[in-house]
Amino acid sequence: MRHTHRITLLLALGLCAASAQAFAGEALQECVELSGSQQVSRFGTQYVLVADGDAHYRLSVSSSCDGLQMATRFDISADGQAGRICPSGTRVKLNKDDCKVSSVERIDETAYARYNKRR
């Protein structure tokens, strides 16, 4: 009987890990140019969500980005070029703050909708 409980526990842990991975995204590997008609919003105190056509991204900003909680304006740039997201060197200019992006993940539409709903 004990062996059955271990197997059940391992299966449950595996499912939890799989669902957490599905909720997380895939690290961006190369720079992308945004179309100019993207939708940008904040999620919590450390993330910016971007929907650009069929592509969706979650940008993690550094912990020193205090203006994110009250932000209503988001200008994204990388390598000095507006409307560009890169794996490194991306910045988000907010109403009164300029924040460094520490990581960029490409997420699917379902994860984007979940994050957007939870914000």
C-alpha positions as a Python dict, from the first residue, in 0.01 Angstrom:
ca = {
    (1, 'M'): (0, 0, 0),
    (2, 'R'): (285, 235, 81),
    (3, 'H'): (431, 189, -267),
    (4, 'T'): (101, 303, -421),
    (5, 'H'): (108, 624, -218),
    (6, 'R'): (461, 700, -339),
    (7, 'I'): (362, 651, -700),
    (8, 'T'): (57, 872, -655),
    (9, 'L'): (269, 1139, -490),
    (10, 'L'): (529, 1126, -767),
    (11, 'L'): (259, 1155, -1033),
    (12, 'A'): (102, 1451, -854),
    (13, 'L'): (440, 1625, -826),
    (14, 'G'): (505, 1561, -1193),
    (15, 'L'): (172, 1714, -1289),
    (16, 'C'): (238, 2020, -1072),
    (17, 'A'): (578, 2069, -1230),
    (18, 'A'): (433, 2030, -1580),
    (19, 'S'): (158, 2282, -1517),
    (20, 'A'): (404, 2531, -1366),
    (21, 'Q'): (626, 2490, -1672),
    (22, 'A'): (328, 2543, -1902),
    (23, 'F'): (245, 2865, -1715),
    (24, 'A'): (604, 2982, -1749),
    (25, 'G'): (735, 3079, -2087),
    (26, 'E'): (1027, 3007, -2310),
    (27, 'A'): (1324, 3240, -2286),
    (28, 'L'): (1353, 3470, -2586),
    (29, 'Q'): (1652, 3371, -2799),
    (30, 'E'): (1677, 3661, -3044),
    (31, 'C'): (1551, 4016, -3081),
    (32, 'V'): (1203, 4084, -3215),
    (33, 'E'): (1057, 4399, -3367),
    (34, 'L'): (713, 4493, -3238),
    (35, 'S'): (448, 4589, -3491),
    (36, 'G'): (359, 4922, -3334),
    (37, 'S'): (8, 4807, -3247),
    (38, 'Q'): (107, 4601, -2944),
    (39, 'Q'): (-85, 4601, -2616),
    (40, 'V'): (130, 4651, -2308),
    (41, 'S'): (22, 4619, -1944),
    (42, 'R'): (176, 4546, -1608),
    (43, 'F'): (138, 4226, -1410),
    (44, 'G'): (218, 4260, -1042),
    (45, 'T'): (520, 4458, -936),
    (46, 'Q'): (784, 4292, -1152),
    (47, 'Y'): (633, 4203, -1488),
    (48, 'V'): (522, 4371, -1807),
    (49, 'L'): (296, 4182, -2048),
    (50, 'V'): (312, 4243, -2421),
    (51, 'A'): (67, 4118, -2683),
    (52, 'D'): (177, 4185, -3040),
    (53, 'G'): (-49, 4008, -3288),
    (54, 'D'): (-10, 3634, -3228),
    (55, 'A'): (307, 3682, -3020),
    (56, 'H'): (294, 3728, -2643),
    (57, 'Y'): (575, 3815, -2403),
    (58, 'R'): (634, 3847, -2030),
    (59, 'L'): (914, 4087, -1940),
    (60, 'S'): (1067, 4071, -1592),
    (61, 'V'): (1188, 4408, -1471),
    (62, 'S'): (1453, 4469, -1209),
    (63, 'S'): (1344, 4503, -849),
    (64, 'S'): (1443, 4870, -850),
    (65, 'C'): (1159, 4958, -1089),
    (66, 'D'): (936, 5136, -839),
    (67, 'G'): (720, 5315, -1096),
    (68, 'L'): (573, 4997, -1241),
    (69, 'Q'): (283, 4977, -994),
    (70, 'M'): (139, 5311, -1105),
    (71, 'A'): (248, 5304, -1470),
    (72, 'T'): (2, 5390, -1746),
    (73, 'R'): (257, 5442, -2023),
    (74, 'F'): (504, 5181, -2149),
    (75, 'D'): (769, 5249, -2413),
    (76, 'I'): (977, 4941, -2491),
    (77, 'S'): (1319, 4960, -2653),
    (78, 'A'): (1638, 4762, -2691),
    (79, 'D'): (1977, 4864, -2820),
    (80, 'G'): (1845, 5220, -2848),
    (81, 'Q'): (1569, 5118, -3092),
    (82, 'A'): (1206, 5177, -2998),
    (83, 'G'): (961, 4889, -3040),
    (84, 'R'): (1227, 4622, -3005),
    (85, 'I'): (1257, 4341, -2749),
    (86, 'C'): (1585, 4152, -2704),
    (87, 'P'): (1700, 3877, -2466),
    (88, 'S'): (1923, 4137, -2301),
    (89, 'G'): (1946, 4514, -2308),
    (90, 'T'): (1569, 4574, -2319),
    (91, 'R'): (1430, 4870, -2127),
    (92, 'V'): (1078, 4984, -2042),
    (93, 'K'): (1024, 5357, -2005),
    (94, 'L'): (729, 5429, -1779),
    (95, 'N'): (554, 5753, -1688),
    (96, 'K'): (836, 5863, -1453),
    (97, 'D'): (1079, 5573, -1448),
    (98, 'D'): (1309, 5387, -1685),
    (99, 'C'): (1343, 5020, -1598),
    (100, 'K'): (1589, 4756, -1707),
    (101, 'V'): (1436, 4426, -1819),
    (102, 'S'): (1617, 4132, -1661),
    (103, 'S'): (1457, 3856, -1871),
    (104, 'V'): (1209, 3809, -2154),
    (105, 'E'): (989, 3506, -2202),
    (106, 'R'): (771, 3421, -2496),
    (107, 'I'): (441, 3292, -2360),
    (108, 'D'): (138, 3145, -2532),
    (109, 'E'): (-197, 3319, -2563),
    (110, 'T'): (-351, 3110, -2283),
    (111, 'A'): (-79, 3207, -2034),
    (112, 'Y'): (-106, 3570, -2145),
    (113, 'A'): (-482, 3564, -2081),
    (114, 'R'): (-429, 3407, -1736),
    (115, 'Y'): (-167, 3664, -1638),
    (116, 'N'): (-381, 3947, -1772),
    (117, 'K'): (-684, 3820, -1580),
    (118, 'R'): (-484, 3794, -1254),
    (119, 'R'): (-339, 4144, -1279),
}
